[in-house]
Amino acid sequence: MVTKQFSGSPEEQADLRRADSLAREIFSDVANKWALLIIEALGERTLRFGEVRSEVEGISHKMLTQNLRMLERNGLVERTVYPTVPPKVEYTLTEPGQGLRKTVDVMCEWTHRNLTHIEASRRAWLGSYGQDSG
C-alpha cells in the first residue's frame, strides 16, 4: 500500500472528477465491498481480528489485513495492541469512521428497498441479451 503525497488546493483535492485528487483515492479505498462490510461489522463495537473475520463472511485473512490497514491509514479505524502473550489486537471505528458507517447504513437500506426491482431488471436483461452476450 503506497501513500501518495498530493499537491494542489483543497478544492482540487476534494474534486472526485479529478484523476489526481485525494478524494478520488479515498473514495476508491472505502468504496470496495470488503471495506464497507468491515465498517458495517464494526458498527459501534470493538472487535478482535478473528471476530471481524467471523462477521465478514468470505473474507480471507489477507484481504481483512489489507483493508483494516487501509481503514487505519485513512483514520477510519483505530487499532489497539495490548502487550500480552499472545498479543491482543482490537479494532474500533473512529468518529469519521462512524460518520462513514451512517452512509453505509443508508446504502444498505437502499439495497433492501430496491432489491426486488434490481432482481427483476437483471432477469429481464438476461432475457433480452442472453447469458453469453458481451
C-alpha positions, 0 to 999 in steps of 0.5 A: 500500500503506497501513500501518495503525497498530493499537491494542489488546493483543497478544492482540487483535492476534494474534486472526485472528477479529478484523476489526481485528487485525494478524494478520488483515492479515498473514495476508491479505498472505502468504496470496495465491498470488503471495506464497507462490510468491515465498517458495517461489522464494526458498527459501534463495537470493538472487535478482535481480528478473528471476530471481524473475520467471523462477521465478514463472511468470505473474507480471507485473512489477507484481504481483512489485513489489507483493508483494516490497514487501509481503514487505519491509514485513512483514520477510519479505524483505530487499532489497539495492541495490548502487550500480552502473550499472545498479543491482543489486537482490537479494532474500533471505528473512529468518529469519521469512521462512524460518520462513514458507517451512517452512509453505509447504513443508508446504502444498505437500506437502499439495497433492501428497498430496491432489491426486488426491482434490481432482481427483476431488471437483471432477469429481464436483461438476461432475457433480452441479451442472453447469458453469453452476450458481451 
